[in-house]
Amino acid sequence: MIDTNELLAILAKIHLGDSEGGGFNLDWNGAKLAARLQSVADLTRLIEGLLSHLEAEPRDPRQR
């Protein structure tokens, strides 16, 4: 089993969106992964890490 920091390190290497061309769509298993966290601190770390990762991704020019 991996911890929250290891999961965030993996997710930092891949595109989180569900656009064409690959990526990792957290809609599929994201809730199940979050439900397995054992502490509020882990959940907070996951949320903060995902938000910072999403902020770093380039904006899709097709979206407004």
PDB file of N, CA, C and O in Angstrom:
ATOM      1  N   MET A   1       0.839  -1.170   0.000  1.00  0.00           N
ATOM      2  CA  MET A   1       0.000   0.000   0.000  1.00  0.00           C
ATOM      3  C   MET A   1       0.895   1.247   0.000  1.00  0.00           C
ATOM      4  O   MET A   1       1.970   1.248   0.598  1.00  0.00           O
ATOM      5  N   ILE A   2       0.444   2.290  -0.667  1.00  0.00           N
ATOM      6  CA  ILE A   2       1.192   3.545  -0.722  1.00  0.00           C
ATOM      7  C   ILE A   2       0.533   4.571   0.192  1.00  0.00           C
ATOM      8  O   ILE A   2      -0.654   4.475   0.503  1.00  0.00           O
ATOM      9  N   ASP A   3       1.329   5.559   0.619  1.00  0.00           N
ATOM     10  CA  ASP A   3       0.760   6.601   1.463  1.00  0.00           C
ATOM     11  C   ASP A   3       0.357   7.806   0.605  1.00  0.00           C
ATOM     12  O   ASP A   3       0.550   7.814  -0.611  1.00  0.00           O
ATOM     13  N   THR A   4      -0.196   8.805   1.255  1.00  0.00           N
ATOM     14  CA  THR A   4      -0.713   9.981   0.543  1.00  0.00           C
ATOM     15  C   THR A   4       0.377  10.684  -0.244  1.00  0.00           C
ATOM     16  O   THR A   4       0.156  11.074  -1.391  1.00  0.00           O
ATOM     17  N   ASN A   5       1.548  10.854   0.352  1.00  0.00           N
ATOM     18  CA  ASN A   5       2.641  11.532  -0.353  1.00  0.00           C
ATOM     19  C   ASN A   5       3.095  10.757  -1.581  1.00  0.00           C
ATOM     20  O   ASN A   5       3.419  11.354  -2.607  1.00  0.00           O
ATOM     21  N   GLU A   6       3.122   9.435  -1.484  1.00  0.00           N
ATOM     22  CA  GLU A   6       3.494   8.619  -2.645  1.00  0.00           C
ATOM     23  C   GLU A   6       2.443   8.721  -3.749  1.00  0.00           C
ATOM     24  O   GLU A   6       2.787   8.799  -4.928  1.00  0.00           O
ATOM     25  N   LEU A   7       1.168   8.719  -3.371  1.00  0.00           N
ATOM     26  CA  LEU A   7       0.097   8.876  -4.361  1.00  0.00           C
ATOM     27  C   LEU A   7       0.220  10.224  -5.064  1.00  0.00           C
ATOM     28  O   LEU A   7       0.104  10.298  -6.288  1.00  0.00           O
ATOM     29  N   LEU A   8       0.452  11.281  -4.307  1.00  0.00           N
ATOM     30  CA  LEU A   8       0.593  12.605  -4.912  1.00  0.00           C
ATOM     31  C   LEU A   8       1.809  12.670  -5.828  1.00  0.00           C
ATOM     32  O   LEU A   8       1.770  13.333  -6.864  1.00  0.00           O
ATOM     33  N   ALA A   9       2.883  11.992  -5.457  1.00  0.00           N
ATOM     34  CA  ALA A   9       4.068  11.959  -6.323  1.00  0.00           C
ATOM     35  C   ALA A   9       3.755  11.268  -7.648  1.00  0.00           C
ATOM     36  O   ALA A   9       4.214  11.707  -8.703  1.00  0.00           O
ATOM     37  N   ILE A  10       2.981  10.198  -7.597  1.00  0.00           N
ATOM     38  CA  ILE A  10       2.578   9.506  -8.825  1.00  0.00           C
ATOM     39  C   ILE A  10       1.683  10.406  -9.666  1.00  0.00           C
ATOM     40  O   ILE A  10       1.883  10.534 -10.874  1.00  0.00           O
ATOM     41  N   LEU A  11       0.697  11.029  -9.029  1.00  0.00           N
ATOM     42  CA  LEU A  11      -0.246  11.877  -9.758  1.00  0.00           C
ATOM     43  C   LEU A  11       0.432  13.114 -10.351  1.00  0.00           C
ATOM     44  O   LEU A  11      -0.037  13.656 -11.352  1.00  0.00           O
ATOM     45  N   ALA A  12       1.524  13.560  -9.745  1.00  0.00           N
ATOM     46  CA  ALA A  12       2.255  14.716 -10.270  1.00  0.00           C
ATOM     47  C   ALA A  12       2.926  14.407 -11.609  1.00  0.00           C
ATOM     48  O   ALA A  12       3.262  15.316 -12.369  1.00  0.00           O
ATOM     49  N   LYS A  13       3.115  13.132 -11.884  1.00  0.00           N
ATOM     50  CA  LYS A  13       3.795  12.726 -13.123  1.00  0.00           C
ATOM     51  C   LYS A  13       2.842  12.532 -14.295  1.00  0.00           C
ATOM     52  O   LYS A  13       3.281  12.405 -15.438  1.00  0.00           O
ATOM     53  N   ILE A  14       1.535  12.507 -14.017  1.00  0.00           N
ATOM     54  CA  ILE A  14       0.565  12.244 -15.077  1.00  0.00           C
ATOM     55  C   ILE A  14      -0.468  13.354 -15.143  1.00  0.00           C
ATOM     56  O   ILE A  14      -0.643  14.113 -14.189  1.00  0.00           O
ATOM     57  N   HIS A  15      -1.141  13.440 -16.260  1.00  0.00           N
ATOM     58  CA  HIS A  15      -2.219  14.407 -16.456  1.00  0.00           C
ATOM     59  C   HIS A  15      -3.462  13.898 -15.742  1.00  0.00           C
ATOM     60  O   HIS A  15      -3.858  12.749 -15.938  1.00  0.00           O
ATOM     61  N   LEU A  16      -4.091  14.744 -14.906  1.00  0.00           N
ATOM     62  CA  LEU A  16      -5.249  14.310 -14.130  1.00  0.00           C
ATOM     63  C   LEU A  16      -6.562  14.394 -14.884  1.00  0.00           C
ATOM     64  O   LEU A  16      -7.533  13.754 -14.483  1.00  0.00           O
ATOM     65  N   GLY A  17      -6.624  15.155 -15.952  1.00  0.00           N
ATOM     66  CA  GLY A  17      -7.883  15.345 -16.653  1.00  0.00           C
ATOM     67  C   GLY A  17      -8.333  14.122 -17.416  1.00  0.00           C
ATOM     68  O   GLY A  17      -7.640  13.107 -17.479  1.00  0.00           O
ATOM     69  N   ASP A  18      -9.522  14.249 -17.998  1.00  0.00           N
ATOM     70  CA  ASP A  18     -10.075  13.125 -18.744  1.00  0.00           C
ATOM     71  C   ASP A  18     -10.157  13.421 -20.234  1.00  0.00           C
ATOM     72  O   ASP A  18     -10.946  12.806 -20.951  1.00  0.00           O
ATOM     73  N   SER A  19      -9.346  14.356 -20.697  1.00  0.00           N
ATOM     74  CA  SER A  19      -9.385  14.725 -22.112  1.00  0.00           C
ATOM     75  C   SER A  19      -8.782  13.612 -22.970  1.00  0.00           C
ATOM     76  O   SER A  19      -8.139  12.689 -22.468  1.00  0.00           O
ATOM     77  N   GLU A  20      -9.009  13.730 -24.266  1.00  0.00           N
ATOM     78  CA  GLU A  20      -8.470  12.742 -25.191  1.00  0.00           C
ATOM     79  C   GLU A  20      -6.952  12.728 -25.101  1.00  0.00           C
ATOM     80  O   GLU A  20      -6.328  13.743 -24.789  1.00  0.00           O
ATOM     81  N   GLY A  21      -6.382  11.604 -25.369  1.00  0.00           N
ATOM     82  CA  GLY A  21      -4.935  11.492 -25.366  1.00  0.00           C
ATOM     83  C   GLY A  21      -4.388  10.947 -24.062  1.00  0.00           C
ATOM     84  O   GLY A  21      -3.187  11.048 -23.814  1.00  0.00           O
ATOM     85  N   GLY A  22      -5.225  10.381 -23.233  1.00  0.00           N
ATOM     86  CA  GLY A  22      -4.735   9.785 -21.996  1.00  0.00           C
ATOM     87  C   GLY A  22      -5.084  10.617 -20.791  1.00  0.00           C
ATOM     88  O   GLY A  22      -5.943  11.498 -20.842  1.00  0.00           O
ATOM     89  N   GLY A  23      -4.419  10.327 -19.734  1.00  0.00           N
ATOM     90  CA  GLY A  23      -4.682  11.017 -18.488  1.00  0.00           C
ATOM     91  C   GLY A  23      -5.220  10.066 -17.446  1.00  0.00           C
ATOM     92  O   GLY A  23      -5.330   8.860 -17.670  1.00  0.00           O
ATOM     93  N   PHE A  24      -5.544  10.617 -16.330  1.00  0.00           N
ATOM     94  CA  PHE A  24      -6.037   9.822 -15.207  1.00  0.00           C
ATOM     95  C   PHE A  24      -7.259  10.529 -14.672  1.00  0.00           C
ATOM     96  O   PHE A  24      -7.145  11.579 -14.039  1.00  0.00           O
ATOM     97  N   ASN A  25      -8.417   9.972 -14.917  1.00  0.00           N
ATOM     98  CA  ASN A  25      -9.675  10.586 -14.519  1.00  0.00           C
ATOM     99  C   ASN A  25     -10.029  10.122 -13.121  1.00  0.00           C
ATOM    100  O   ASN A  25     -10.428   8.972 -12.937  1.00  0.00           O
ATOM    101  N   LEU A  26      -9.892  11.000 -12.125  1.00  0.00           N
ATOM    102  CA  LEU A  26     -10.171  10.632 -10.743  1.00  0.00           C
ATOM    103  C   LEU A  26     -11.654  10.413 -10.484  1.00  0.00           C
ATOM    104  O   LEU A  26     -12.018   9.933  -9.410  1.00  0.00           O
ATOM    105  N   ASP A  27     -12.520  10.751 -11.436  1.00  0.00           N
ATOM    106  CA  ASP A  27     -13.941  10.465 -11.270  1.00  0.00           C
ATOM    107  C   ASP A  27     -14.178   8.960 -11.107  1.00  0.00           C
ATOM    108  O   ASP A  27     -15.129   8.550 -10.441  1.00  0.00           O
ATOM    109  N   TRP A  28     -13.331   8.152 -11.702  1.00  0.00           N
ATOM    110  CA  TRP A  28     -13.533   6.702 -11.699  1.00  0.00           C
ATOM    111  C   TRP A  28     -13.297   6.093 -10.322  1.00  0.00           C
ATOM    112  O   TRP A  28     -14.159   5.376  -9.813  1.00  0.00           O
ATOM    113  N   ASN A  29     -12.148   6.364  -9.711  1.00  0.00           N
ATOM    114  CA  ASN A  29     -11.798   5.751  -8.429  1.00  0.00           C
ATOM    115  C   ASN A  29     -11.413   6.753  -7.345  1.00  0.00           C
ATOM    116  O   ASN A  29     -11.020   6.350  -6.250  1.00  0.00           O
ATOM    117  N   GLY A  30     -11.517   8.022  -7.623  1.00  0.00           N
ATOM    118  CA  GLY A  30     -11.088   9.029  -6.654  1.00  0.00           C
ATOM    119  C   GLY A  30     -11.793   8.946  -5.318  1.00  0.00           C
ATOM    120  O   GLY A  30     -11.149   9.058  -4.275  1.00  0.00           O
ATOM    121  N   ALA A  31     -13.102   8.753  -5.325  1.00  0.00           N
ATOM    122  CA  ALA A  31     -13.849   8.672  -4.059  1.00  0.00           C
ATOM    123  C   ALA A  31     -13.436   7.444  -3.256  1.00  0.00           C
ATOM    124  O   ALA A  31     -13.339   7.501  -2.030  1.00  0.00           O
ATOM    125  N   LYS A  32     -13.192   6.332  -3.949  1.00  0.00           N
ATOM    126  CA  LYS A  32     -12.757   5.117  -3.249  1.00  0.00           C
ATOM    127  C   LYS A  32     -11.380   5.306  -2.624  1.00  0.00           C
ATOM    128  O   LYS A  32     -11.125   4.847  -1.510  1.00  0.00           O
ATOM    129  N   LEU A  33     -10.492   5.988  -3.354  1.00  0.00           N
ATOM    130  CA  LEU A  33      -9.161   6.243  -2.808  1.00  0.00           C
ATOM    131  C   LEU A  33      -9.243   7.142  -1.581  1.00  0.00           C
ATOM    132  O   LEU A  33      -8.599   6.867  -0.568  1.00  0.00           O
ATOM    133  N   ALA A  34     -10.028   8.210  -1.660  1.00  0.00           N
ATOM    134  CA  ALA A  34     -10.159   9.147  -0.537  1.00  0.00           C
ATOM    135  C   ALA A  34     -10.798   8.473   0.674  1.00  0.00           C
ATOM    136  O   ALA A  34     -10.426   8.768   1.809  1.00  0.00           O
ATOM    137  N   ALA A  35     -11.747   7.582   0.450  1.00  0.00           N
ATOM    138  CA  ALA A  35     -12.431   6.901   1.557  1.00  0.00           C
ATOM    139  C   ALA A  35     -11.483   5.986   2.334  1.00  0.00           C
ATOM    140  O   ALA A  35     -11.757   5.653   3.487  1.00  0.00           O
ATOM    141  N   ARG A  36     -10.394   5.584   1.727  1.00  0.00           N
ATOM    142  CA  ARG A  36      -9.441   4.686   2.387  1.00  0.00           C
ATOM    143  C   ARG A  36      -8.462   5.420   3.292  1.00  0.00           C
ATOM    144  O   ARG A  36      -7.714   4.789   4.040  1.00  0.00           O
ATOM    145  N   LEU A  37      -8.461   6.740   3.229  1.00  0.00           N
ATOM    146  CA  LEU A  37      -7.546   7.500   4.082  1.00  0.00           C
ATOM    147  C   LEU A  37      -7.956   7.350   5.538  1.00  0.00           C
ATOM    148  O   LEU A  37      -9.143   7.283   5.856  1.00  0.00           O
ATOM    149  N   GLN A  38      -6.976   7.298   6.410  1.00  0.00           N
ATOM    150  CA  GLN A  38      -7.218   6.999   7.813  1.00  0.00           C
ATOM    151  C   GLN A  38      -7.302   8.222   8.719  1.00  0.00           C
ATOM    152  O   GLN A  38      -7.721   8.096   9.870  1.00  0.00           O
ATOM    153  N   SER A  39      -6.919   9.390   8.240  1.00  0.00           N
ATOM    154  CA  SER A  39      -6.922  10.558   9.119  1.00  0.00           C
ATOM    155  C   SER A  39      -7.337  11.816   8.360  1.00  0.00           C
ATOM    156  O   SER A  39      -7.258  11.881   7.133  1.00  0.00           O
ATOM    157  N   VAL A  40      -7.773  12.792   9.114  1.00  0.00           N
ATOM    158  CA  VAL A  40      -8.121  14.087   8.528  1.00  0.00           C
ATOM    159  C   VAL A  40      -6.885  14.725   7.905  1.00  0.00           C
ATOM    160  O   VAL A  40      -6.975  15.369   6.860  1.00  0.00           O
ATOM    161  N   ALA A  41      -5.738  14.548   8.540  1.00  0.00           N
ATOM    162  CA  ALA A  41      -4.490  15.113   8.010  1.00  0.00           C
ATOM    163  C   ALA A  41      -4.168  14.536   6.634  1.00  0.00           C
ATOM    164  O   ALA A  41      -3.738  15.266   5.741  1.00  0.00           O
ATOM    165  N   ASP A  42      -4.372  13.228   6.459  1.00  0.00           N
ATOM    166  CA  ASP A  42      -4.119  12.610   5.153  1.00  0.00           C
ATOM    167  C   ASP A  42      -5.083  13.140   4.098  1.00  0.00           C
ATOM    168  O   ASP A  42      -4.678  13.421   2.970  1.00  0.00           O
ATOM    169  N   LEU A  43      -6.348  13.275   4.457  1.00  0.00           N
ATOM    170  CA  LEU A  43      -7.344  13.797   3.514  1.00  0.00           C
ATOM    171  C   LEU A  43      -7.022  15.237   3.139  1.00  0.00           C
ATOM    172  O   LEU A  43      -7.118  15.617   1.971  1.00  0.00           O
ATOM    173  N   THR A  44      -6.642  16.037   4.128  1.00  0.00           N
ATOM    174  CA  THR A  44      -6.262  17.432   3.863  1.00  0.00           C
ATOM    175  C   THR A  44      -5.061  17.490   2.935  1.00  0.00           C
ATOM    176  O   THR A  44      -5.042  18.287   1.997  1.00  0.00           O
ATOM    177  N   ARG A  45      -4.067  16.664   3.182  1.00  0.00           N
ATOM    178  CA  ARG A  45      -2.857  16.618   2.339  1.00  0.00           C
ATOM    179  C   ARG A  45      -3.223  16.230   0.910  1.00  0.00           C
ATOM    180  O   ARG A  45      -2.706  16.816  -0.041  1.00  0.00           O
ATOM    181  N   LEU A  46      -4.106  15.251   0.752  1.00  0.00           N
ATOM    182  CA  LEU A  46      -4.528  14.832  -0.581  1.00  0.00           C
ATOM    183  C   LEU A  46      -5.240  15.967  -1.310  1.00  0.00           C
ATOM    184  O   LEU A  46      -4.932  16.249  -2.468  1.00  0.00           O
ATOM    185  N   ILE A  47      -6.180  16.614  -0.648  1.00  0.00           N
ATOM    186  CA  ILE A  47      -6.923  17.710  -1.279  1.00  0.00           C
ATOM    187  C   ILE A  47      -5.981  18.845  -1.671  1.00  0.00           C
ATOM    188  O   ILE A  47      -6.043  19.344  -2.795  1.00  0.00           O
ATOM    189  N   GLU A  48      -5.116  19.251  -0.755  1.00  0.00           N
ATOM    190  CA  GLU A  48      -4.171  20.332  -1.056  1.00  0.00           C
ATOM    191  C   GLU A  48      -3.233  19.947  -2.195  1.00  0.00           C
ATOM    192  O   GLU A  48      -2.934  20.769  -3.061  1.00  0.00           O
ATOM    193  N   GLY A  49      -2.775  18.709  -2.194  1.00  0.00           N
ATOM    194  CA  GLY A  49      -1.880  18.252  -3.256  1.00  0.00           C
ATOM    195  C   GLY A  49      -2.555  18.207  -4.614  1.00  0.00           C
ATOM    196  O   GLY A  49      -1.964  18.600  -5.620  1.00  0.00           O
ATOM    197  N   LEU A  50      -3.795  17.729  -4.645  1.00  0.00           N
ATOM    198  CA  LEU A  50      -4.530  17.689  -5.916  1.00  0.00           C
ATOM    199  C   LEU A  50      -4.818  19.092  -6.430  1.00  0.00           C
ATOM    200  O   LEU A  50      -4.695  19.355  -7.626  1.00  0.00           O
ATOM    201  N   LEU A  51      -5.199  19.988  -5.533  1.00  0.00           N
ATOM    202  CA  LEU A  51      -5.469  21.365  -5.965  1.00  0.00           C
ATOM    203  C   LEU A  51      -4.215  22.036  -6.506  1.00  0.00           C
ATOM    204  O   LEU A  51      -4.283  22.739  -7.514  1.00  0.00           O
ATOM    205  N   SER A  52      -3.083  21.837  -5.862  1.00  0.00           N
ATOM    206  CA  SER A  52      -1.854  22.456  -6.362  1.00  0.00           C
ATOM    207  C   SER A  52      -1.442  21.841  -7.694  1.00  0.00           C
ATOM    208  O   SER A  52      -0.901  22.533  -8.557  1.00  0.00           O
ATOM    209  N   HIS A  53      -1.695  20.547  -7.866  1.00  0.00           N
ATOM    210  CA  HIS A  53      -1.377  19.884  -9.136  1.00  0.00           C
ATOM    211  C   HIS A  53      -2.270  20.423 -10.257  1.00  0.00           C
ATOM    212  O   HIS A  53      -1.790  20.679 -11.361  1.00  0.00           O
ATOM    213  N   LEU A  54      -3.544  20.593  -9.983  1.00  0.00           N
ATOM    214  CA  LEU A  54      -4.465  21.103 -10.991  1.00  0.00           C
ATOM    215  C   LEU A  54      -4.153  22.545 -11.363  1.00  0.00           C
ATOM    216  O   LEU A  54      -4.305  22.930 -12.522  1.00  0.00           O
ATOM    217  N   GLU A  55      -3.719  23.344 -10.396  1.00  0.00           N
ATOM    218  CA  GLU A  55      -3.338  24.724 -10.681  1.00  0.00           C
ATOM    219  C   GLU A  55      -2.135  24.787 -11.610  1.00  0.00           C
ATOM    220  O   GLU A  55      -2.003  25.723 -12.398  1.00  0.00           O
ATOM    221  N   ALA A  56      -1.265  23.800 -11.521  1.00  0.00           N
ATOM    222  CA  ALA A  56      -0.048  23.795 -12.324  1.00  0.00           C
ATOM    223  C   ALA A  56      -0.277  23.327 -13.753  1.00  0.00           C
ATOM    224  O   ALA A  56       0.561  23.581 -14.618  1.00  0.00           O
ATOM    225  N   GLU A  57      -1.388  22.653 -14.023  1.00  0.00           N
ATOM    226  CA  GLU A  57      -1.655  22.161 -15.366  1.00  0.00           C
ATOM    227  C   GLU A  57      -2.031  23.302 -16.303  1.00  0.00           C
ATOM    228  O   GLU A  57      -2.709  24.242 -15.889  1.00  0.00           O
ATOM    229  N   PRO A  58      -1.603  23.233 -17.551  1.00  0.00           N
ATOM    230  CA  PRO A  58      -1.986  24.270 -18.510  1.00  0.00           C
ATOM    231  C   PRO A  58      -3.494  24.286 -18.736  1.00  0.00           C
ATOM    232  O   PRO A  58      -4.143  23.240 -18.732  1.00  0.00           O
ATOM    233  N   ARG A  59      -4.033  25.458 -18.930  1.00  0.00           N
ATOM    234  CA  ARG A  59      -5.470  25.629 -19.144  1.00  0.00           C
ATOM    235  C   ARG A  59      -5.834  25.176 -20.549  1.00  0.00           C
ATOM    236  O   ARG A  59      -5.104  25.450 -21.501  1.00  0.00           O
ATOM    237  N   ASP A  60      -6.947  24.491 -20.679  1.00  0.00           N
ATOM    238  CA  ASP A  60      -7.443  24.040 -21.972  1.00  0.00           C
ATOM    239  C   ASP A  60      -8.083  25.256 -22.660  1.00  0.00           C
ATOM    240  O   ASP A  60      -9.053  25.811 -22.144  1.00  0.00           O
ATOM    241  N   PRO A  61      -7.554  25.672 -23.812  1.00  0.00           N
ATOM    242  CA  PRO A  61      -8.091  26.867 -24.488  1.00  0.00           C
ATOM    243  C   PRO A  61      -9.545  26.705 -24.958  1.00  0.00           C
ATOM    244  O   PRO A  61     -10.219  27.694 -25.247  1.00  0.00           O
ATOM    245  N   ARG A  62     -10.019  25.466 -25.033  1.00  0.00           N
ATOM    246  CA  ARG A  62     -11.413  25.234 -25.456  1.00  0.00           C
ATOM    247  C   ARG A  62     -12.391  25.511 -24.338  1.00  0.00           C
ATOM    248  O   ARG A  62     -13.585  25.659 -24.599  1.00  0.00           O
ATOM    249  N   GLN A  63     -11.928  25.587 -23.093  1.00  0.00           N
ATOM    250  CA  GLN A  63     -12.813  25.854 -21.963  1.00  0.00           C
ATOM    251  C   GLN A  63     -12.774  27.337 -21.621  1.00  0.00           C
ATOM    252  O   GLN A  63     -11.758  28.009 -21.797  1.00  0.00           O
ATOM    253  N   ARG A  64     -13.896  27.824 -21.133  1.00  0.00           N
ATOM    254  CA  ARG A  64     -13.968  29.242 -20.745  1.00  0.00           C
ATOM    255  C   ARG A  64     -14.077  29.385 -19.280  1.00  0.00           C
ATOM    256  O   ARG A  64     -14.148  30.505 -18.773  1.00  0.00           O
TER     257      ARG A  64
END
